[in-house]
Amino acid sequence: MTEKLRALTESPELQAFMERFEAAPPHERKAALAAFVEKAHALHPDWRETEEAARNDGRIVRALAIHCVLAIRARSDLDEIERFEAKTAEVDFITGFDQIAASPTAPAAFQMMLAFYELIRLAGLDPDEMKELRRQAKSAHGRPGGDASAETRRKKAERWQTWVTAQEPAMRGKHPKFSQEALADKLIDLALIEKVPVPDRSAVVKLLSALKRGKLSN
């Protein structure tokens, strides 16, 4: 899948079509997107399956991107041009991810993955480091395990629930059109940065839904 995704995102022909889509005025974007899809089908018949798999794995990719951004910011050997490239890649990644969360399109996924590869390059991480970061990201977005006592689990639950409750108004205000799932992804990503242990995505979505119902009923 990685090889297929790299071939898809590094295709010069598709990059040219994506640039046309981004440069097109609003009333011409539908035609530009149709041209992009037609070309993608011709070059990579299974491109939709590849893009869908990447989108389903988007939370993991976003978590890895966050780690790359933090690694880049910690580097002192980058020159001004490289730091500008890093900032551009960071903005492009966030823009692409947010577009996918709100309304998935192939160009948005394409932009996100191009920016992701650029962040990996500038972070200077070796394959073993990326493997470990991926394991950590999967763990952060997966189900908690272990033999923690009921009291320990209760305290952890209180901590993340209090944190999500406090973050929810601002996050919902910033992204009013996001689904509960997309908001949960944003909060989980922020929790990774702030080192707040959160459980699996479904638990965060459940809490967000309860908070929204509570506001609507008041």
C-alpha positions as CSV (number, residue, x, y, z in Angstrom):
1,M,0.0,0.0,0.0
2,T,2.8,2.4,0.8
3,E,4.4,1.8,-2.7
4,K,1.0,2.4,-4.3
5,L,0.4,5.6,-2.4
6,R,3.8,6.9,-3.1
7,A,3.4,6.2,-6.8
8,L,0.0,7.9,-6.8
9,T,1.2,11.1,-4.9
10,E,4.5,11.4,-6.7
11,S,3.0,11.1,-10.2
12,P,4.1,14.2,-12.2
13,E,0.9,13.9,-14.4
14,L,-1.4,13.9,-11.4
15,Q,0.5,16.7,-9.7
16,A,-0.1,18.8,-12.8
17,F,-3.8,18.0,-12.7
18,M,-4.0,18.9,-9.0
19,E,-2.4,22.2,-9.7
20,R,-5.0,23.0,-12.3
21,F,-7.7,22.1,-9.9
22,E,-6.3,24.4,-7.2
23,A,-5.8,27.2,-9.7
24,A,-9.3,26.9,-11.2
25,P,-12.0,29.4,-10.2
26,P,-15.0,27.9,-8.3
27,H,-17.2,27.5,-11.3
28,E,-14.6,25.5,-13.1
29,R,-13.5,23.2,-10.3
30,K,-16.1,20.5,-11.1
31,A,-14.7,20.0,-14.5
32,A,-11.1,20.2,-13.2
33,L,-11.9,17.5,-10.6
34,A,-13.5,15.3,-13.3
35,A,-10.3,15.6,-15.4
36,F,-8.2,14.7,-12.4
37,V,-10.4,11.6,-11.7
38,E,-10.2,10.5,-15.4
39,K,-6.4,10.8,-15.4
40,A,-6.1,9.0,-12.1
41,H,-8.2,6.1,-13.4
42,A,-6.0,5.9,-16.5
43,L,-2.7,5.9,-14.7
44,H,-3.8,3.9,-11.5
45,P,-7.0,1.9,-12.0
46,D,-7.1,1.1,-8.3
47,W,-6.4,4.7,-7.1
48,R,-9.7,5.0,-5.3
49,E,-9.0,1.9,-3.1
50,T,-5.5,3.3,-2.4
51,E,-6.9,6.8,-1.5
52,E,-9.7,5.2,0.6
53,A,-7.2,3.1,2.6
54,A,-5.0,6.2,3.2
55,R,-8.1,8.2,4.3
56,N,-9.1,5.4,6.7
57,D,-5.6,5.5,8.1
58,G,-5.7,9.3,8.3
59,R,-5.7,9.6,12.1
60,I,-2.5,7.6,12.3
61,V,-0.9,9.6,9.5
62,R,-1.9,12.9,11.3
63,A,-0.4,11.7,14.5
64,L,2.8,10.8,12.7
65,A,2.8,14.3,11.0
66,I,2.5,15.9,14.4
67,H,5.5,14.0,15.6
68,C,7.4,15.1,12.5
69,V,6.5,18.8,13.1
70,L,7.7,18.6,16.7
71,A,11.0,16.9,15.5
72,I,11.5,19.6,12.9
73,R,10.9,22.4,15.4
74,A,13.5,20.7,17.7
75,R,16.2,20.7,15.0
76,S,18.8,23.5,15.1
77,D,20.6,22.6,11.9
78,L,17.9,23.7,9.4
79,D,18.5,26.9,7.4
80,E,15.8,29.5,6.7
81,I,14.7,27.9,3.4
82,E,14.3,24.5,5.0
83,R,12.2,26.1,7.8
84,F,10.1,27.9,5.3
85,E,9.6,24.5,3.5
86,A,8.7,22.9,6.8
87,K,6.1,25.6,7.6
88,T,4.6,25.3,4.1
89,A,4.4,21.6,4.4
90,E,2.7,21.8,7.8
91,V,0.1,24.3,6.5
92,D,-0.5,22.2,3.4
93,F,-1.0,19.0,5.5
94,I,-3.4,20.7,7.9
95,T,-5.4,22.2,5.0
96,G,-5.6,18.9,3.2
97,F,-6.6,16.9,6.3
98,D,-9.3,19.5,7.3
99,Q,-10.7,19.4,3.7
100,I,-10.8,15.6,3.9
101,A,-12.6,15.7,7.3
102,A,-15.2,18.2,6.1
103,S,-15.7,16.9,2.5
104,P,-13.3,14.3,1.1
105,T,-11.8,14.9,-2.3
106,A,-9.0,13.2,-4.2
107,P,-6.9,16.4,-4.6
108,A,-7.2,17.1,-0.8
109,A,-5.9,13.6,-0.1
110,F,-3.2,14.1,-2.7
111,Q,-2.1,17.4,-1.1
112,M,-2.1,15.9,2.4
113,M,0.2,13.0,1.5
114,L,2.6,15.2,-0.5
115,A,3.0,17.4,2.5
116,F,3.3,14.4,4.8
117,Y,6.3,13.0,2.8
118,E,7.9,16.5,2.9
119,L,7.5,16.6,6.7
120,I,9.1,13.2,7.0
121,R,12.1,14.4,4.9
122,L,12.6,17.6,6.9
123,A,12.2,15.8,10.2
124,G,15.2,13.7,9.3
125,L,13.8,10.5,11.0
126,D,15.2,7.2,10.1
127,P,13.0,4.1,9.3
128,D,13.3,2.7,12.8
129,E,12.2,6.0,14.4
130,M,9.2,6.1,12.0
131,K,8.3,2.6,12.9
132,E,8.4,3.4,16.6
133,L,6.3,6.5,16.1
134,R,3.8,4.6,14.1
135,R,3.5,2.0,16.9
136,Q,3.0,4.8,19.5
137,A,0.4,6.5,17.3
138,K,-1.5,3.3,16.8
139,S,-1.4,2.7,20.5
140,A,-2.7,6.3,21.2
141,H,-5.6,5.8,18.8
142,G,-6.3,2.2,19.8
143,R,-7.9,0.6,22.8
144,P,-6.2,0.9,26.2
145,G,-4.9,-2.3,27.7
146,G,-3.0,-3.6,30.8
147,D,-4.0,-4.6,34.2
148,A,-4.6,-1.3,35.8
149,S,-6.8,-1.3,38.9
150,A,-10.4,0.0,38.7
151,E,-9.3,3.1,40.7
152,T,-6.5,3.9,38.3
153,R,-8.9,3.5,35.3
154,R,-11.4,5.7,37.0
155,K,-8.8,8.5,37.6
156,K,-7.6,8.2,34.0
157,A,-11.2,8.4,32.7
158,E,-11.9,11.5,34.9
159,R,-8.8,13.2,33.5
160,W,-9.5,12.7,29.8
161,Q,-13.2,13.4,30.2
162,T,-12.5,16.6,32.0
163,W,-9.9,17.6,29.4
164,V,-12.2,16.8,26.4
165,T,-15.1,18.7,28.1
166,A,-12.9,21.8,28.5
167,Q,-11.6,21.6,25.0
168,E,-14.9,20.8,23.3
169,P,-16.4,24.3,23.1
170,A,-13.4,25.9,21.4
171,M,-12.9,23.0,19.0
172,R,-16.6,22.9,18.0
173,G,-16.6,26.7,17.5
174,K,-13.5,26.5,15.3
175,H,-14.9,23.6,13.2
176,P,-18.7,24.0,13.3
177,K,-19.3,21.8,10.3
178,F,-17.2,18.9,11.5
179,S,-18.8,15.6,12.4
180,Q,-18.4,14.1,15.9
181,E,-15.8,11.7,14.4
182,A,-13.8,14.5,12.8
183,L,-13.9,16.5,16.1
184,A,-12.7,13.5,18.0
185,D,-9.8,13.1,15.6
186,K,-8.8,16.7,16.2
187,L,-9.0,16.3,20.0
188,I,-7.0,13.0,20.0
189,D,-4.3,14.8,18.0
190,L,-4.2,17.7,20.4
191,A,-4.1,15.2,23.3
192,L,-1.0,13.6,21.8
193,I,0.8,17.0,21.9
194,E,-0.4,17.8,25.4
195,K,0.3,14.2,26.6
196,V,-3.2,13.6,27.8
197,P,-4.0,9.9,27.7
198,V,-7.3,9.4,25.9
199,P,-9.0,6.0,25.1
200,D,-10.2,4.9,21.7
201,R,-11.9,7.1,19.3
202,S,-15.4,5.7,19.9
203,A,-15.2,6.8,23.6
204,V,-14.3,10.3,22.6
205,V,-17.1,10.4,20.0
206,K,-19.6,9.1,22.7
207,L,-18.6,11.9,25.1
208,L,-18.8,14.6,22.4
209,S,-22.3,13.4,21.5
210,A,-23.4,13.5,25.1
211,L,-22.0,17.0,25.5
212,K,-23.8,18.1,22.4
213,R,-27.1,16.6,23.5
214,G,-26.7,18.2,26.9
215,K,-26.3,21.6,25.3
216,L,-29.3,21.1,23.0
217,S,-31.5,20.0,25.9
218,N,-30.6,23.0,28.1
